[in-house]
Amino acid sequence: MDVTTDMRDSAADARCGRSASTTYLEKLERHGFVVLEPEGPDPMSLEDIMAPLGEAASYGFGTQLIQKQRPGTDNSQFRTGAIPMHTDALLNANRVSYIGLECLEAPDEGGQTLIAGSRAFFATAPAALVDTLRGIRIEYWSRVSGFYVERPDGNPVVPPVQQDPVTGGDALWVGLDYPEDPERNYGAAVVGYTRTQSLELFAALDRSLNRPEVTYAHRWRPGQVLVMDNRRVLHARTAYAPECPRKLRRISVS
């Protein structure tokens, strides 16, 4: 499989139409994400796009989620602030494999979905940081009661370096935690580290992820569908103004 370690190249290639004849499964396997553009006849529904990838994960709200502003919520998913890099697999007992997002409304400014590729990260990150990641585990806990499926065996403790299920190489599984937003959906700490040491590591990770060759910033247009392999890429969101509409429909599969 021909792959690149630069997300700028991946982003240019990981696009196709939304019709039934599209090559989106091939591009998804190649890059860990794919953008389906609305142009063309007979666009596939989000349900049809996600069906070959697995069974729709079911939550208390069902199998589909509308992501938009909800005044007064304590769930950062429905607020307008930034959400840091993470993989949903860390907190989700459904072990989400793929996430599909369909844009219904897009803000003029902000609200971009950020996608960081594991191959790009490991190709550019400082060797000392990668060595540290190989020797630690990170504990995660939910801050939004009733939203995530509860784990009966306690908080997940996850090594941040996993195996890419497609390439067999390294995959980054992590959720960055910062003190600026104590009400975000989750918290995290490196096992055996002080709080200060954990935050320093998360900041170093953020610096390495926040490079144009590592992270692609997707600016939404209505009708686009973004599919991400939750086991191979991380995702985040930039902040946007409360008066700007941003509405996505989401289906996750396990």
GIWO-V382076 format. One record per residue. N is the residue number from 1. RES is the residue in one small letter. SS is DSSP state (H for helix, E for strand, - for the rest). PHI is phi in whole degrees, -180 to 180 (NA if undefined). OMEGA is omega in whole degrees, -180 to 180 (* if undefined). Layout:
n: <N/N>
res: <RES/RES>
ss: <SS/SS>
phi: <PHI/PHI>
omega: <OMEGA/OMEGA>
//
This chain:
n: <1/2/3/4/5/6/7/8/9/10/11/12/13/14/15/16/17/18/19/20/21/22/23/24/25/26/27/28/29/30/31/32/33/34/35/36/37/38/39/40/41/42/43/44/45/46/47/48/49/50/51/52/53/54/55/56/57/58/59/60/61/62/63/64/65/66/67/68/69/70/71/72/73/74/75/76/77/78/79/80/81/82/83/84/85/86/87/88/89/90/91/92/93/94/95/96/97/98/99/100/101/102/103/104/105/106/107/108/109/110/111/112/113/114/115/116/117/118/119/120/121/122/123/124/125/126/127/128/129/130/131/132/133/134/135/136/137/138/139/140/141/142/143/144/145/146/147/148/149/150/151/152/153/154/155/156/157/158/159/160/161/162/163/164/165/166/167/168/169/170/171/172/173/174/175/176/177/178/179/180/181/182/183/184/185/186/187/188/189/190/191/192/193/194/195/196/197/198/199/200/201/202/203/204/205/206/207/208/209/210/211/212/213/214/215/216/217/218/219/220/221/222/223/224/225/226/227/228/229/230/231/232/233/234/235/236/237/238/239/240/241/242/243/244/245/246/247/248/249/250/251/252/253/254>
res: <m/d/v/t/t/d/m/r/d/s/a/a/d/a/r/c/g/r/s/a/s/t/t/y/l/e/k/l/e/r/h/g/f/v/v/l/e/p/e/g/p/d/p/m/s/l/e/d/i/m/a/p/l/g/e/a/a/s/y/g/f/g/t/q/l/i/q/k/q/r/p/g/t/d/n/s/q/f/r/t/g/a/i/p/m/h/t/d/a/l/l/n/a/n/r/v/s/y/i/g/l/e/c/l/e/a/p/d/e/g/g/q/t/l/i/a/g/s/r/a/f/f/a/t/a/p/a/a/l/v/d/t/l/r/g/i/r/i/e/y/w/s/r/v/s/g/f/y/v/e/r/p/d/g/n/p/v/v/p/p/v/q/q/d/p/v/t/g/g/d/a/l/w/v/g/l/d/y/p/e/d/p/e/r/n/y/g/a/a/v/v/g/y/t/r/t/q/s/l/e/l/f/a/a/l/d/r/s/l/n/r/p/e/v/t/y/a/h/r/w/r/p/g/q/v/l/v/m/d/n/r/r/v/l/h/a/r/t/a/y/a/p/e/c/p/r/k/l/r/r/i/s/v/s>
ss: <-/-/-/-/-/-/H/H/H/H/H/H/H/-/E/E/E/-/E/-/-/-/-/H/H/H/H/H/H/H/H/-/E/E/E/E/E/-/-/-/-/-/E/-/-/H/H/H/H/H/H/-/-/-/-/E/-/-/E/-/-/E/-/E/E/E/E/-/-/-/-/-/-/-/-/H/H/H/-/-/-/-/E/E/E/E/-/H/H/H/-/-/-/-/-/-/-/E/E/E/E/E/E/E/E/-/-/-/-/-/-/-/E/E/E/E/E/H/H/H/H/H/H/H/-/-/H/H/H/H/H/H/H/H/-/-/-/E/E/E/E/E/-/-/-/-/-/-/-/-/-/-/-/-/-/-/E/E/-/-/E/E/E/-/-/-/-/-/-/E/E/E/-/-/-/-/-/-/-/-/-/-/-/-/-/E/E/E/E/E/-/-/-/-/H/H/H/H/H/H/H/H/H/H/H/H/H/H/H/-/-/-/-/-/E/E/E/E/-/-/-/-/-/-/E/E/E/E/E/-/-/-/E/E/E/E/E/-/-/-/-/-/-/-/-/-/E/E/E/E/E/E/E/->
phi: <NA/-79/-129/-124/-103/-117/-67/-67/-70/-61/-63/-70/-90/-84/-135/-163/-77/-102/-81/-65/-89/-67/-104/-66/-66/-65/-69/-62/-67/-71/-113/87/-159/-152/-113/-100/-84/-75/-67/108/-79/49/-64/-70/-76/-61/-61/-69/-65/-84/-56/-69/-96/149/-89/-60/-72/-107/-123/-63/-96/105/-101/-125/-130/-95/-96/-156/-64/-133/-57/85/-77/-102/-98/-62/-63/-111/-109/-110/-77/-71/-119/-74/-60/-165/-120/-66/-61/-66/-112/-109/-67/-77/54/-55/-97/-132/-120/-115/-124/-113/-84/-100/-143/-129/-74/-70/-133/72/71/-75/-92/-99/-128/-110/-91/-64/-60/-66/-62/-70/-78/-122/-69/-58/-59/-65/-66/-63/-61/-62/-61/-70/-109/-125/-131/-123/-96/-126/-144/-84/-111/-120/-63/83/-87/-83/-68/-71/-96/-69/-98/97/-64/-71/-121/-127/-66/-75/-108/-119/-99/-66/-70/-100/-91/80/-85/-81/-127/-93/-117/-157/-128/-76/-125/-133/-80/-66/-131/-68/-104/-66/-63/-143/-124/-151/-155/-75/-62/88/-95/-73/-60/-63/-64/-61/-65/-64/-67/-62/-66/-64/-63/-61/-63/-73/-77/-86/-127/-63/-82/-107/-121/-101/-99/-95/-92/-78/-130/-55/96/-74/-125/-114/-116/-123/-85/-65/-91/-126/-131/-99/-141/-155/-142/-85/-70/-147/-72/-58/-82/-95/-73/-144/-139/-122/-106/-124/-130/-110/-127/-121>
omega: <-180/-177/177/176/179/-177/176/176/179/-178/179/-176/-173/179/177/178/-177/-179/-177/-178/-175/179/-171/-179/177/-180/177/178/-177/-170/-176/175/178/176/178/-177/-175/-177/175/-178/173/180/177/174/177/178/-180/179/-176/-174/-180/-173/179/-179/-179/179/-178/178/178/180/-179/-177/179/-179/172/180/178/-179/174/-177/176/-177/173/-179/-175/178/-177/174/-174/179/179/173/-175/-180/179/167/-176/-177/-176/-172/-169/-178/176/180/-177/177/-177/177/176/-179/176/-178/175/174/-178/177/177/-179/175/179/180/170/-180/-179/180/-179/179/-180/-180/180/-176/177/-173/-175/176/-177/-179/178/179/178/177/-179/-179/-175/-176/170/-177/177/-179/175/-178/176/-178/-175/174/-178/177/174/-176/177/-178/-176/175/-177/176/175/-165/169/-175/177/180/179/174/-175/-179/-175/-175/179/-179/173/-179/175/-176/170/-178/180/179/-179/-175/-175/-177/-178/178/-169/-175/170/-177/177/176/-179/179/178/167/178/179/179/177/-178/177/178/179/179/177/177/-180/179/-180/179/-174/177/-176/178/-179/-174/175/178/-177/175/-171/166/179/180/177/172/176/176/-180/172/-173/180/-171/178/171/177/-178/177/173/180/174/-175/-179/-179/-179/-180/174/-175/179/172/-173/168/175/179/180/*>
//
